[in-house]
Amino acid sequence: MSLKDKLTALRQQGLADIEQATDLKAVNEIRVHLLGKKGPITEVLRGMRDLEASERPVVGAFANEVRDDLTTAVANRRETLENAALNARLAKEALDVTLPGTPVAKGEPHVIQQIIDQIEDLFLGMGYQVLSGPEVEEDKYNFEMMNLPKDHPARDMQDTFYITKEILMRTQTSPMQARTLEKHDFSQGPLKMISPGVVYRRDTDDPTHSHQFHQVEGLVIDKHVTMADLKGTLQVLAHELFGDKFDVRLRPSYFPFTEPSVEADITCFNCGGKGCSVCKQTGWIEVLGAGMVHPNVLKMAGVDPDVYGGFAFGVGPDRFAMLKYGVDDIRNFYLNDVRFLTQFTKKG
Amino acid sequence: MKISYNWIKNYLDLDVSATDLAEKIERTSVEVDSVVQPSAGLKKIVVGHVLSVKAHPDSDHLHICQVDVGDEEPSQIVCGAPNIAEGQNVIVALPGSRIADNVKIKRSKMRGVESAGMICALQEIGFPEDVVPKAYVDGIYVLPADAQPGAPVFDLLGMNDSLIDLDVTPNRGDMLSLNGTLRDLAAIYDQPVQLDVPEVKAEGPAVADQLTLHVDEALAPQYRMRLVRNLKIAPSPMWLQIRLWNAGMRPINNVVDVTNYVMLKYGQPLHAFDYDKFDGQDVYVRAAQADEKLTTLDENDHDLDPQDIVIADAKAPIALAGVMGGLSTAITDQTTTVAIESAVFDRTHIRKAAQRHNLHTDASQRFERGVNQAGVQDAADAAAQLFTELAGGEVQAGTVVGSNNQPDPAIIKLTLTRVNQVLGTLLSLDQVTHILDTLGFAVETADDEMTVTVPIRRNDIHIPADLLEEIARIYGYDKLPATLPTGRMTQGRLTPAQRLVRATRHSLEGLGLNQAISYALTTEDKAKMFLTHPDSQVTKLAWPMSVDHAVLRMNLVTGLLDDIAYNTARKVKDVALYEQGRVFYREDGQERPAEEEHIAGAVTGTLLPKAWNHPAQPVDFYQLKGIVEAYLQDMAVNGDVTFEANPQMKEMHPGRTADILIHGHKIGFMGQIHPTVAKAFKIGATMVFDLNLQAIIDMPKRANQYDVISRYPAITRDIAMLVDENVTNDQIMAVINRRGGAYLQSTKLFDVYAGDNVPAGKKSLAYTLTYQDKTATLVDDAVNQAFEKVTKRLESDLGAEIR
């Protein structure tokens, strides 16, 4: 058998062996066997000494070709087997992606806080300041400067927790109106403020009453502030909190610190204004009280009511939250059942 | 006040339904609580004439009645009412009828006897018990003799009406009457209204010779009486009874009913005295004396207060003025002579008296809000006229007047410019004057200025702003444009303190705590726990509603523990809460407490619930400490945060409590609550912290800063050591940090161990020290040198045995 025939047979056999190797170890053994220093190709090349000089380059080139073919075949086979092994391993690593994610510690803002923040952000954007005052107030600021002198019948409307004759738990955040009006320098610009906070009333706790709740008071005083501005402002508030579909209507009411005084209703959530049991068939739900600041309130705070005037409104975030989410018991807000607190998770 | 739609329609030409009218009232005048049609939902209830009554053979109280219900044959109806009698006209619910509360009446058998329907009491067809005439409260109602058998009863009883219940605000006393409501509606619907004018035919001798009044004018600015003799007390005619019960008042007799009717119509409360029961002819209106007593019409005894106004005869008080009459001079069936009082009492006195005696009557409600001071005589006249018409009375000539101080009408100047400027409207002078005119206000104009004379009956209108409200509401709030304030720009932004408070909340939420809002009013015991101002005095409410909410809190922790208790009781075991709010500290001798913002947290159970891939880890001291540290890092307070063991707080675990200090100033504490406290709250092991948020707000803050990240590699060395068990991490860290050399970047504790393999009284700690040079590659030698130095100091300073 000529050397060339030997090489041809070697190649044929080698390629067949490589093709049949089923694991990397076998491939490696074949490689060492065929292409190693003691392998048959090396041996064939050694036999070249016996060839004629003219044949040597031809056979040498052929031998190299065979070696390259086998080397490539080994590499290909190895890659194929490696890929198969990797795929097999990855297949084994497959997860049930429907298993729950690992819990993370995550806290939620209180639903009332969310509403207060939303109101604050709205009014900040319209150039209002946010001011907070003492929760333990003087009778003077809570009532007298709000045009509620000691014997005023409207004092019966809000039962008060007194501490002493002159000191009380504020029943409204309106005292900040008086406190701010007293200090505001109108030469520096109009007064536009909201005042959020906790207020207290002498009430027995039940599903619709709480001795502690929240209020956001708003006040704008300038030279030309109109009742139309109040209406527009309340409309913006309703749209922000409930959505653009909601409309606002005003109805006459009575508060000692505003004149004219109004209650504001918004479109009923439940029926969208068609009339249902929630809104007593009216299509409207009462949400807040407002009005044009009473001249006496301005006068008592040292502001000239002939020059300055404006509006005030008082919003109850508790009531808003109850309406917005259908919360049926106001006490939920203060008992802090975790199952309640973690329901309001929507951000933004 | 419930006002009748039919009654209103007697005076105004209204082409609107009762519900539409009610809506209009609500949009323009006062709130409407409800609109109720008494006959709504009822059917097949007719007049029946009782032909015969005989006892039921198998019952001691049932009767078998033959009743003419307008059919050819009489119906047999079994009736249990004690007052059923032959010849009566009664209310019959026919088979297939529907009575109150949607109850259906069927043909039935009662103890074996067929009954074709039911003879009804007023309550059974929807009348509230307290308006049913006394004679019929415990039995069936008897209809007038001229009622037609078979005719529906609804018209006879005034039930085909709509009753609009007005929720009148304190300023609109004028709306507590038909006349006042009519005047408002006249303006709303822009219609003239003609109110009734009373006409009295006086026959008898002058009242002045029979009565003398002595009135304290400060207490009763107006006080007058008429006298009517030879009255015959009887039930009122149906029309009058209907007016009363539809207004929610019980008909009593023709005299009392007339006074109530006049009050409903004119808004002026009247009182009818039995003149013959007066001791003498002198009547006094005065303050009560301290030891005086009065039994009122409702048969309750009252100890009078010197602030009460009383009507008295020569001997004793006979009425609590403006609130309720006295029993001794009450109208009875034997009364023949009636003194009618029509007066105006001081509002504040009446309000206080009604509160003091817990007697809120229709009269006091009206006097508190102020009655029409120009209508006092009209009301007395109207009553006198009706006494003649309904009770055959003989009106005595004239009226005795004890006081007569009518206020002057308010005269208010207002410019059109002002109207449009405040309302944001473009109204014309004609539009505005027309509105005022329809309200019955007299207007004189000069250019743009109006001079408005307000009728005395509108005692709520004093200043231009009051007129603006009238104009706005009658014009219609719906027609107001909706705009936003213009004028100079203002900057809206949160203060640094407000931003920090928000950041506090966001930080703690990010760290896994839910925001709680607890009650700030608590018990004295709870207020005094977990005090960070140990000398603070409690602040108590003067009149708390309940013992649970009687004192202002002086800490936030107990509120959170209450919350945890609430959750625990409901089997919610893992609770992680924080609260931001005020605590109230009061120094001895101060009236008013100082308010301090605090931030507190409480965690029980586990922060991360057990899941399929990891076990539950009960919250421990270090977990909460991690939260506090991360929070304080977020706040960027300038200064080292340190934790010092505090075994002294009695509500806290003595070995698991730390004071929290910033730059050496204590700002709060954290740790595990004492097991006895946990037990008292009925909760499990709980970790808490409470920080003075105001102090954090006030402290100087670090600004964020960029630090170059070194391009050169860091070298780490681990060190493990045995130390006495009372040596703290802080002590070791102090030595390492002080002696670590210039290249020491950070030191991290990675293991703490005590127990097997560690000698008793010792513990093992292990740290990783990281060295780095920001400007060059560190050489091992430099690190080895520095590490050796630290090792030696630990051995010498803390007796550490390096392992």
Boltz contact constraints between the chains, C-beta under 6 A:
constraints:
  - contact:
      token1: [A, 102]
      token2: [B, 613]
      max_distance: 6.0
  - contact:
      token1: [A, 103]
      token2: [B, 608]
      max_distance: 6.0
  - contact:
      token1: [A, 103]
      token2: [B, 609]
      max_distance: 6.0
  - contact:
      token1: [A, 103]
      token2: [B, 611]
      max_distance: 6.0
  - contact:
      token1: [A, 105]
      token2: [B, 512]
      max_distance: 6.0
  - contact:
      token1: [A, 105]
      token2: [B, 607]
      max_distance: 6.0
  - contact:
      token1: [A, 105]
      token2: [B, 608]
      max_distance: 6.0
  - contact:
      token1: [A, 107]
      token2: [B, 509]
      max_distance: 6.0
  - contact:
      token1: [A, 107]
      token2: [B, 512]
      max_distance: 6.0
  - contact:
      token1: [A, 107]
      token2: [B, 513]
      max_distance: 6.0
  - contact:
      token1: [A, 107]
      token2: [B, 514]
      max_distance: 6.0
  - contact:
      token1: [A, 108]
      token2: [B, 514]
      max_distance: 6.0
  - contact:
      token1: [A, 109]
      token2: [B, 515]
      max_distance: 6.0
  - contact:
      token1: [A, 110]
      token2: [B, 515]
      max_distance: 6.0
  - contact:
      token1: [A, 110]
      token2: [B, 517]
      max_distance: 6.0
  - contact:
      token1: [A, 113]
      token2: [B, 515]
      max_distance: 6.0
  - contact:
      token1: [A, 124]
      token2: [B, 492]
      max_distance: 6.0
  - contact:
      token1: [A, 127]
      token2: [B, 490]
      max_distance: 6.0
  - contact:
      token1: [A, 127]
      token2: [B, 492]
      max_distance: 6.0
  - contact:
      token1: [A, 128]
      token2: [B, 492]
      max_distance: 6.0
  - contact:
      token1: [A, 134]
      token2: [B, 595]
      max_distance: 6.0
  - contact:
      token1: [A, 135]
      token2: [B, 582]
      max_distance: 6.0
  - contact:
      token1: [A, 136]
      token2: [B, 592]
      max_distance: 6.0
  - contact:
      token1: [A, 136]
      token2: [B, 593]
      max_distance: 6.0
  - contact:
      token1: [A, 151]
      token2: [B, 348]
      max_distance: 6.0
  - contact:
      token1: [A, 153]
      token2: [B, 170]
      max_distance: 6.0
  - contact:
      token1: [A, 153]
      token2: [B, 351]
      max_distance: 6.0
  - contact:
      token1: [A, 153]
      token2: [B, 368]
      max_distance: 6.0
  - contact:
      token1: [A, 154]
      token2: [B, 170]
      max_distance: 6.0
  - contact:
      token1: [A, 161]
      token2: [B, 541]
      max_distance: 6.0
  - contact:
      token1: [A, 162]
      token2: [B, 542]
      max_distance: 6.0
  - contact:
      token1: [A, 164]
      token2: [B, 591]
      max_distance: 6.0
  - contact:
      token1: [A, 167]
      token2: [B, 591]
      max_distance: 6.0
  - contact:
      token1: [A, 167]
      token2: [B, 592]
      max_distance: 6.0
  - contact:
      token1: [A, 189]
      token2: [B, 488]
      max_distance: 6.0
  - contact:
      token1: [A, 189]
      token2: [B, 490]
      max_distance: 6.0
  - contact:
      token1: [A, 190]
      token2: [B, 487]
      max_distance: 6.0
  - contact:
      token1: [A, 190]
      token2: [B, 488]
      max_distance: 6.0
  - contact:
      token1: [A, 192]
      token2: [B, 490]
      max_distance: 6.0
  - contact:
      token1: [A, 202]
      token2: [B, 545]
      max_distance: 6.0
  - contact:
      token1: [A, 204]
      token2: [B, 545]
      max_distance: 6.0
  - contact:
      token1: [A, 212]
      token2: [B, 519]
      max_distance: 6.0
  - contact:
      token1: [A, 220]
      token2: [B, 485]
      max_distance: 6.0
  - contact:
      token1: [A, 222]
      token2: [B, 487]
      max_distance: 6.0
  - contact:
      token1: [A, 225]
      token2: [B, 485]
      max_distance: 6.0
  - contact:
      token1: [A, 226]
      token2: [B, 424]
      max_distance: 6.0
  - contact:
      token1: [A, 227]
      token2: [B, 423]
      max_distance: 6.0
  - contact:
      token1: [A, 227]
      token2: [B, 424]
      max_distance: 6.0
  - contact:
      token1: [A, 228]
      token2: [B, 424]
      max_distance: 6.0
  - contact:
      token1: [A, 228]
      token2: [B, 480]
      max_distance: 6.0
  - contact:
      token1: [A, 228]
      token2: [B, 481]
      max_distance: 6.0
  - contact:
      token1: [A, 228]
      token2: [B, 483]
      max_distance: 6.0
  - contact:
      token1: [A, 229]
      token2: [B, 483]
      max_distance: 6.0
  - contact:
      token1: [A, 229]
      token2: [B, 485]
      max_distance: 6.0
  - contact:
      token1: [A, 231]
      token2: [B, 480]
      max_distance: 6.0
  - contact:
      token1: [A, 231]
      token2: [B, 482]
      max_distance: 6.0
  - contact:
      token1: [A, 232]
      token2: [B, 482]
      max_distance: 6.0
  - contact:
      token1: [A, 232]
      token2: [B, 483]
      max_distance: 6.0
  - contact:
      token1: [A, 232]
      token2: [B, 484]
      max_distance: 6.0
  - contact:
      token1: [A, 235]
      token2: [B, 482]
      max_distance: 6.0
  - contact:
      token1: [A, 250]
      token2: [B, 477]
      max_distance: 6.0
  - contact:
      token1: [A, 251]
      token2: [B, 27]
      max_distance: 6.0
  - contact:
      token1: [A, 252]
      token2: [B, 473]
      max_distance: 6.0
  - contact:
      token1: [A, 254]
      token2: [B, 169]
      max_distance: 6.0
  - contact:
      token1: [A, 254]
      token2: [B, 171]
      max_distance: 6.0
  - contact:
      token1: [A, 259]
      token2: [B, 465]
      max_distance: 6.0
  - contact:
      token1: [A, 259]
      token2: [B, 466]
      max_distance: 6.0
  - contact:
      token1: [A, 259]
      token2: [B, 469]
      max_distance: 6.0
  - contact:
      token1: [A, 260]
      token2: [B, 468]
      max_distance: 6.0
  - contact:
      token1: [A, 260]
      token2: [B, 469]
      max_distance: 6.0
  - contact:
      token1: [A, 260]
      token2: [B, 472]
      max_distance: 6.0
  - contact:
      token1: [A, 295]
      token2: [B, 465]
      max_distance: 6.0
  - contact:
      token1: [A, 334]
      token2: [B, 519]
      max_distance: 6.0
  - contact:
      token1: [A, 335]
      token2: [B, 566]
      max_distance: 6.0
  - contact:
      token1: [A, 336]
      token2: [B, 516]
      max_distance: 6.0
  - contact:
      token1: [A, 336]
      token2: [B, 563]
      max_distance: 6.0
  - contact:
      token1: [A, 338]
      token2: [B, 567]
      max_distance: 6.0
  - contact:
      token1: [A, 338]
      token2: [B, 572]
      max_distance: 6.0
  - contact:
      token1: [A, 338]
      token2: [B, 575]
      max_distance: 6.0
  - contact:
      token1: [A, 341]
      token2: [B, 514]
      max_distance: 6.0
